[in-house]
Amino acid sequence: MSLTRDIIKSQVVQPALLSVADFTGDIEDFSFANFQPTHQSVFLNKIKSTLNGIPVTDGGTPYPQYMYDIILNPSIFSGWATIKDCIDYTTNNYSTGPR
């Protein structure tokens, strides 16, 4: 199953953001300007662990031997100005591989 941008936004990035910050309005406009290194680390780890936890399926058939994954690090984070950038990066760069 391919993960849509909406799934990435609502099931991966939004819960990760809620683990470190409060926000109002559309999360895509949320800026990382006030993020401290601890926030960044928790946020990136939450994205990765949440993405890893989504079951891989194809046509309703589960494939528990596979998982979704993504490369995330401070260098990648530094290229994001807003949550929109994070959502776009995650949507375009996740992969499926063996557990």
C-alpha positions, 0 to 999 in steps of 0.5 A, a space after each residue: 500500500 502506498 501511503 498518501 500525503 493525507 495519511 502521512 500528515 494525519 497519522 505520522 506528522 501530526 502525532 509527532 508534532 503533538 508530542 512536542 508542541 501546541 499549535 493552532 490552525 493548519 499544521 502545514 503552516 507551523 514553523 520550526 523557528 522555536 524548536 530546540 534540539 530536544 524538540 527536533 530529536 523527539 519529533 524526528 524519532 516520533 515520525 520514524 517510529 510512527 511510520 515504522 508502526 504502520 502495517 504494510 498491506 497490499 490489496 488488504 493482505 498484510 505483510 508483517 515481514 515488511 515495514 515503512 522506513 525513512 532516513 531522518 537526521 538533523 541535516 534533513 530537518 534543517 532544510 524544513 521551514 514548516 511542517 508542510 516541508 516535513 510532510 512533503 519530504 516524508 511523502 516523497 522519501 519513505 520506503 518499504 523494506 524488510 523488518 
